[in-house]
């Protein structure tokens, strides 16, 4: 009975990790929490937060840089149409959660935090 419960717990934890996270990334609870917070903060900035879908979200921490959740988000705009996947990053606070349409030099910051 105990082996069945352990197997079930393993399956459920694997299913939870499969979600929007980048394939092949070694994850622990802290990284998952950081990525989930980043997605939540990104949702809060969208016109239609309930429509948001995420893909390829991963945890990144480069030397000398803050930790960040990096990935792509697609959501409906003010007209009810999906915008297509856009890159985003979140360094743990609302003011440091940015999508590629929100910042002129987004790619420079993305390259420092996420690449």
TORDRENSE-347886 format. One record per residue (C-alpha): x, y, z; residue in three letters; residue number from 1. Coordinates in nm, 2 decimals, padded with zeros to 4 digits. Example, Ala and Ser with C-alpha at 12.3 -4.5 7.8 and 13.67 -1.06 7.14 Angstrom:
# TORDRENSE-347886
[pt [01.23; -00.45; 00.78]; ALA; 1];
[pt [01.37; -00.11; 00.71]; SER; 2];
This chain:
# TORDRENSE-347886
[pt [00.00; 00.00; 00.00]; UNK; 1];
[pt [00.28; 00.24; 00.09]; UNK; 2];
[pt [00.45; 00.18; -00.25]; UNK; 3];
[pt [00.13; 00.26; -00.43]; UNK; 4];
[pt [00.10; 00.59; -00.24]; UNK; 5];
[pt [00.46; 00.68; -00.31]; UNK; 6];
[pt [00.41; 00.60; -00.68]; UNK; 7];
[pt [00.09; 00.80; -00.69]; UNK; 8];
[pt [00.27; 01.10; -00.53]; UNK; 9];
[pt [00.55; 01.07; -00.78]; UNK; 10];
[pt [00.31; 01.07; -01.07]; UNK; 11];
[pt [00.12; 01.37; -00.94]; UNK; 12];
[pt [00.43; 01.57; -00.88]; UNK; 13];
[pt [00.56; 01.48; -01.23]; UNK; 14];
[pt [00.23; 01.59; -01.39]; UNK; 15];
[pt [00.24; 01.92; -01.20]; UNK; 16];
[pt [00.59; 01.98; -01.33]; UNK; 17];
[pt [00.50; 01.90; -01.69]; UNK; 18];
[pt [00.27; 02.21; -01.72]; UNK; 19];
[pt [00.41; 02.52; -01.89]; UNK; 20];
[pt [00.77; 02.46; -01.78]; UNK; 21];
[pt [01.06; 02.42; -02.02]; UNK; 22];
[pt [01.13; 02.05; -02.10]; UNK; 23];
[pt [01.45; 01.91; -01.96]; UNK; 24];
[pt [01.49; 02.16; -01.68]; UNK; 25];
[pt [01.59; 02.02; -01.35]; UNK; 26];
[pt [01.33; 02.16; -01.11]; UNK; 27];
[pt [01.30; 02.18; -00.73]; UNK; 28];
[pt [01.03; 02.33; -00.52]; UNK; 29];
[pt [01.20; 02.67; -00.49]; UNK; 30];
[pt [01.24; 02.71; -00.87]; UNK; 31];
[pt [00.88; 02.60; -00.93]; UNK; 32];
[pt [00.76; 02.85; -00.67]; UNK; 33];
[pt [00.96; 03.12; -00.84]; UNK; 34];
[pt [00.83; 03.04; -01.18]; UNK; 35];
[pt [00.47; 03.02; -01.06]; UNK; 36];
[pt [00.50; 03.36; -00.89]; UNK; 37];
[pt [00.64; 03.50; -01.21]; UNK; 38];
[pt [00.35; 03.37; -01.41]; UNK; 39];
[pt [00.10; 03.50; -01.15]; UNK; 40];
[pt [00.26; 03.85; -01.16]; UNK; 41];
[pt [00.25; 03.84; -01.55]; UNK; 42];
[pt [-00.12; 03.74; -01.53]; UNK; 43];
[pt [-00.19; 04.04; -01.31]; UNK; 44];
[pt [-00.06; 04.28; -01.58]; UNK; 45];
[pt [-00.28; 04.14; -01.86]; UNK; 46];
[pt [-00.62; 04.27; -01.99]; UNK; 47];
[pt [-00.77; 03.92; -01.96]; UNK; 48];
[pt [-00.57; 03.73; -01.70]; UNK; 49];
[pt [-00.79; 03.42; -01.72]; UNK; 50];
[pt [-00.70; 03.37; -02.09]; UNK; 51];
[pt [-00.33; 03.35; -02.03]; UNK; 52];
[pt [-00.14; 03.05; -02.14]; UNK; 53];
[pt [00.23; 03.00; -02.08]; UNK; 54];
[pt [00.50; 02.79; -02.24]; UNK; 55];
[pt [00.87; 02.73; -02.20]; UNK; 56];
[pt [00.88; 02.90; -01.86]; UNK; 57];
[pt [01.21; 02.84; -01.68]; UNK; 58];
[pt [01.41; 02.97; -01.38]; UNK; 59];
[pt [01.73; 03.16; -01.45]; UNK; 60];
[pt [01.99; 03.31; -01.22]; UNK; 61];
[pt [02.30; 03.45; -01.38]; UNK; 62];
[pt [02.60; 03.56; -01.17]; UNK; 63];
[pt [02.55; 03.92; -01.05]; UNK; 64];
[pt [02.18; 03.92; -01.16]; UNK; 65];
[pt [01.86; 03.87; -00.97]; UNK; 66];
[pt [01.68; 03.54; -01.01]; UNK; 67];
[pt [01.41; 03.55; -01.28]; UNK; 68];
[pt [01.12; 03.35; -01.43]; UNK; 69];
[pt [01.16; 03.36; -01.81]; UNK; 70];
[pt [00.92; 03.23; -02.07]; UNK; 71];
[pt [00.64; 03.31; -02.31]; UNK; 72];
[pt [00.28; 03.42; -02.26]; UNK; 73];
[pt [-00.02; 03.44; -02.49]; UNK; 74];
[pt [-00.34; 03.61; -02.38]; UNK; 75];
[pt [-00.64; 03.80; -02.51]; UNK; 76];
[pt [-00.60; 04.17; -02.57]; UNK; 77];
[pt [-00.87; 04.44; -02.52]; UNK; 78];
[pt [-01.05; 04.34; -02.84]; UNK; 79];
[pt [-01.08; 03.97; -02.72]; UNK; 80];
[pt [-00.82; 03.84; -02.97]; UNK; 81];
[pt [-00.51; 03.64; -02.87]; UNK; 82];
[pt [-00.19; 03.84; -02.92]; UNK; 83];
[pt [00.03; 03.54; -02.99]; UNK; 84];
[pt [00.31; 03.42; -02.77]; UNK; 85];
[pt [00.53; 03.70; -02.63]; UNK; 86];
[pt [00.85; 03.67; -02.43]; UNK; 87];
[pt [00.83; 03.78; -02.06]; UNK; 88];
[pt [01.05; 03.78; -01.75]; UNK; 89];
[pt [00.97; 03.84; -01.39]; UNK; 90];
[pt [01.23; 03.92; -01.13]; UNK; 91];
[pt [00.99; 03.86; -00.84]; UNK; 92];
[pt [00.80; 04.19; -00.81]; UNK; 93];
[pt [00.53; 04.35; -01.02]; UNK; 94];
[pt [00.75; 04.64; -01.13]; UNK; 95];
[pt [01.01; 04.39; -01.25]; UNK; 96];
[pt [00.76; 04.18; -01.45]; UNK; 97];
[pt [00.79; 04.28; -01.81]; UNK; 98];
[pt [00.67; 04.15; -02.15]; UNK; 99];
[pt [00.85; 04.22; -02.47]; UNK; 100];
[pt [00.59; 04.48; -02.57]; UNK; 101];
[pt [00.63; 04.68; -02.25]; UNK; 102];
[pt [01.00; 04.78; -02.29]; UNK; 103];
[pt [01.19; 04.93; -02.58]; UNK; 104];
[pt [01.52; 04.76; -02.49]; UNK; 105];
[pt [01.36; 04.43; -02.38]; UNK; 106];
[pt [01.60; 04.21; -02.57]; UNK; 107];
[pt [01.90; 04.36; -02.39]; UNK; 108];
[pt [01.75; 04.29; -02.05]; UNK; 109];
[pt [01.63; 03.95; -02.16]; UNK; 110];
[pt [01.98; 03.85; -02.28]; UNK; 111];
[pt [02.12; 03.95; -01.94]; UNK; 112];
[pt [01.86; 03.78; -01.73]; UNK; 113];
[pt [01.74; 03.49; -01.93]; UNK; 114];
[pt [01.99; 03.38; -02.20]; UNK; 115];
